Amino acid sequence: MELLNKQPTTKLPAEWFTGDAWADVIHRGEEPSRARANVVRFAPGARTAWHSHGLGQAL
């Protein structure tokens, strides 16, 4: 297991959310993987806006 330094919290694009949302990456796959896991936090009243992912998305 490789331990990585914590990446800075990222404010997510306003076009993806109504209200403010932030993400912390907890896993980023190495090539050729595109796997990624994030912890997403929402400000009170914020929610996900509909959007799509060009290469697909699994939840």
MODELLER restraints for C-alpha pairs under 7 A, 6 or more apart:
rsr = mdl.restraints
at = mdl.atoms
rsr.add(forms.Gaussian(group=physical.xy_distance, feature=features.Distance(at['CA:7:A'], at['CA:25:A']), mean=6.83, stdev=0.5))
rsr.add(forms.Gaussian(group=physical.xy_distance, feature=features.Distance(at['CA:9:A'], at['CA:22:A']), mean=6.54, stdev=0.5))
rsr.add(forms.Gaussian(group=physical.xy_distance, feature=features.Distance(at['CA:9:A'], at['CA:23:A']), mean=5.72, stdev=0.5))
rsr.add(forms.Gaussian(group=physical.xy_distance, feature=features.Distance(at['CA:9:A'], at['CA:24:A']), mean=5.02, stdev=0.5))
rsr.add(forms.Gaussian(group=physical.xy_distance, feature=features.Distance(at['CA:10:A'], at['CA:22:A']), mean=5.43, stdev=0.5))
rsr.add(forms.Gaussian(group=physical.xy_distance, feature=features.Distance(at['CA:10:A'], at['CA:23:A']), mean=5.25, stdev=0.5))
rsr.add(forms.Gaussian(group=physical.xy_distance, feature=features.Distance(at['CA:10:A'], at['CA:24:A']), mean=6.53, stdev=0.5))
rsr.add(forms.Gaussian(group=physical.xy_distance, feature=features.Distance(at['CA:11:A'], at['CA:21:A']), mean=6.05, stdev=0.5))
rsr.add(forms.Gaussian(group=physical.xy_distance, feature=features.Distance(at['CA:11:A'], at['CA:22:A']), mean=4.36, stdev=0.5))
rsr.add(forms.Gaussian(group=physical.xy_distance, feature=features.Distance(at['CA:11:A'], at['CA:23:A']), mean=6.50, stdev=0.5))
rsr.add(forms.Gaussian(group=physical.xy_distance, feature=features.Distance(at['CA:12:A'], at['CA:21:A']), mean=5.60, stdev=0.5))
rsr.add(forms.Gaussian(group=physical.xy_distance, feature=features.Distance(at['CA:12:A'], at['CA:22:A']), mean=5.37, stdev=0.5))
rsr.add(forms.Gaussian(group=physical.xy_distance, feature=features.Distance(at['CA:12:A'], at['CA:23:A']), mean=6.74, stdev=0.5))
rsr.add(forms.Gaussian(group=physical.xy_distance, feature=features.Distance(at['CA:16:A'], at['CA:48:A']), mean=6.32, stdev=0.5))
rsr.add(forms.Gaussian(group=physical.xy_distance, feature=features.Distance(at['CA:16:A'], at['CA:49:A']), mean=5.08, stdev=0.5))
rsr.add(forms.Gaussian(group=physical.xy_distance, feature=features.Distance(at['CA:16:A'], at['CA:50:A']), mean=6.83, stdev=0.5))
rsr.add(forms.Gaussian(group=physical.xy_distance, feature=features.Distance(at['CA:16:A'], at['CA:51:A']), mean=6.29, stdev=0.5))
rsr.add(forms.Gaussian(group=physical.xy_distance, feature=features.Distance(at['CA:17:A'], at['CA:46:A']), mean=6.89, stdev=0.5))
rsr.add(forms.Gaussian(group=physical.xy_distance, feature=features.Distance(at['CA:17:A'], at['CA:47:A']), mean=5.71, stdev=0.5))
rsr.add(forms.Gaussian(group=physical.xy_distance, feature=features.Distance(at['CA:17:A'], at['CA:48:A']), mean=4.55, stdev=0.5))
rsr.add(forms.Gaussian(group=physical.xy_distance, feature=features.Distance(at['CA:17:A'], at['CA:49:A']), mean=4.61, stdev=0.5))
rsr.add(forms.Gaussian(group=physical.xy_distance, feature=features.Distance(at['CA:18:A'], at['CA:46:A']), mean=5.26, stdev=0.5))
rsr.add(forms.Gaussian(group=physical.xy_distance, feature=features.Distance(at['CA:18:A'], at['CA:47:A']), mean=5.43, stdev=0.5))
rsr.add(forms.Gaussian(group=physical.xy_distance, feature=features.Distance(at['CA:18:A'], at['CA:48:A']), mean=6.38, stdev=0.5))
rsr.add(forms.Gaussian(group=physical.xy_distance, feature=features.Distance(at['CA:18:A'], at['CA:49:A']), mean=6.13, stdev=0.5))
rsr.add(forms.Gaussian(group=physical.xy_distance, feature=features.Distance(at['CA:19:A'], at['CA:43:A']), mean=6.59, stdev=0.5))
rsr.add(forms.Gaussian(group=physical.xy_distance, feature=features.Distance(at['CA:19:A'], at['CA:45:A']), mean=6.81, stdev=0.5))
rsr.add(forms.Gaussian(group=physical.xy_distance, feature=features.Distance(at['CA:19:A'], at['CA:46:A']), mean=4.22, stdev=0.5))
rsr.add(forms.Gaussian(group=physical.xy_distance, feature=features.Distance(at['CA:19:A'], at['CA:47:A']), mean=6.69, stdev=0.5))
rsr.add(forms.Gaussian(group=physical.xy_distance, feature=features.Distance(at['CA:20:A'], at['CA:42:A']), mean=6.10, stdev=0.5))
rsr.add(forms.Gaussian(group=physical.xy_distance, feature=features.Distance(at['CA:20:A'], at['CA:43:A']), mean=5.38, stdev=0.5))
rsr.add(forms.Gaussian(group=physical.xy_distance, feature=features.Distance(at['CA:20:A'], at['CA:46:A']), mean=6.06, stdev=0.5))
rsr.add(forms.Gaussian(group=physical.xy_distance, feature=features.Distance(at['CA:21:A'], at['CA:40:A']), mean=6.84, stdev=0.5))
rsr.add(forms.Gaussian(group=physical.xy_distance, feature=features.Distance(at['CA:21:A'], at['CA:41:A']), mean=5.57, stdev=0.5))
rsr.add(forms.Gaussian(group=physical.xy_distance, feature=features.Distance(at['CA:21:A'], at['CA:42:A']), mean=4.44, stdev=0.5))
rsr.add(forms.Gaussian(group=physical.xy_distance, feature=features.Distance(at['CA:21:A'], at['CA:43:A']), mean=6.10, stdev=0.5))
rsr.add(forms.Gaussian(group=physical.xy_distance, feature=features.Distance(at['CA:22:A'], at['CA:40:A']), mean=5.65, stdev=0.5))
rsr.add(forms.Gaussian(group=physical.xy_distance, feature=features.Distance(at['CA:22:A'], at['CA:41:A']), mean=5.30, stdev=0.5))
rsr.add(forms.Gaussian(group=physical.xy_distance, feature=features.Distance(at['CA:22:A'], at['CA:42:A']), mean=6.62, stdev=0.5))
rsr.add(forms.Gaussian(group=physical.xy_distance, feature=features.Distance(at['CA:23:A'], at['CA:38:A']), mean=6.08, stdev=0.5))
rsr.add(forms.Gaussian(group=physical.xy_distance, feature=features.Distance(at['CA:23:A'], at['CA:39:A']), mean=5.52, stdev=0.5))
rsr.add(forms.Gaussian(group=physical.xy_distance, feature=features.Distance(at['CA:23:A'], at['CA:40:A']), mean=4.40, stdev=0.5))
rsr.add(forms.Gaussian(group=physical.xy_distance, feature=features.Distance(at['CA:23:A'], at['CA:41:A']), mean=6.37, stdev=0.5))
rsr.add(forms.Gaussian(group=physical.xy_distance, feature=features.Distance(at['CA:24:A'], at['CA:38:A']), mean=5.43, stdev=0.5))
rsr.add(forms.Gaussian(group=physical.xy_distance, feature=features.Distance(at['CA:24:A'], at['CA:39:A']), mean=5.21, stdev=0.5))
rsr.add(forms.Gaussian(group=physical.xy_distance, feature=features.Distance(at['CA:24:A'], at['CA:40:A']), mean=6.59, stdev=0.5))
rsr.add(forms.Gaussian(group=physical.xy_distance, feature=features.Distance(at['CA:25:A'], at['CA:37:A']), mean=6.05, stdev=0.5))
rsr.add(forms.Gaussian(group=physical.xy_distance, feature=features.Distance(at['CA:25:A'], at['CA:38:A']), mean=4.40, stdev=0.5))
rsr.add(forms.Gaussian(group=physical.xy_distance, feature=features.Distance(at['CA:25:A'], at['CA:39:A']), mean=6.50, stdev=0.5))
rsr.add(forms.Gaussian(group=physical.xy_distance, feature=features.Distance(at['CA:26:A'], at['CA:37:A']), mean=5.57, stdev=0.5))
rsr.add(forms.Gaussian(group=physical.xy_distance, feature=features.Distance(at['CA:26:A'], at['CA:38:A']), mean=5.45, stdev=0.5))
rsr.add(forms.Gaussian(group=physical.xy_distance, feature=features.Distance(at['CA:26:A'], at['CA:39:A']), mean=6.92, stdev=0.5))
rsr.add(forms.Gaussian(group=physical.xy_distance, feature=features.Distance(at['CA:27:A'], at['CA:36:A']), mean=5.31, stdev=0.5))
rsr.add(forms.Gaussian(group=physical.xy_distance, feature=features.Distance(at['CA:27:A'], at['CA:37:A']), mean=4.95, stdev=0.5))
rsr.add(forms.Gaussian(group=physical.xy_distance, feature=features.Distance(at['CA:28:A'], at['CA:35:A']), mean=6.12, stdev=0.5))
rsr.add(forms.Gaussian(group=physical.xy_distance, feature=features.Distance(at['CA:28:A'], at['CA:36:A']), mean=4.52, stdev=0.5))
rsr.add(forms.Gaussian(group=physical.xy_distance, feature=features.Distance(at['CA:28:A'], at['CA:37:A']), mean=6.65, stdev=0.5))
rsr.add(forms.Gaussian(group=physical.xy_distance, feature=features.Distance(at['CA:29:A'], at['CA:35:A']), mean=4.86, stdev=0.5))
rsr.add(forms.Gaussian(group=physical.xy_distance, feature=features.Distance(at['CA:29:A'], at['CA:36:A']), mean=5.92, stdev=0.5))
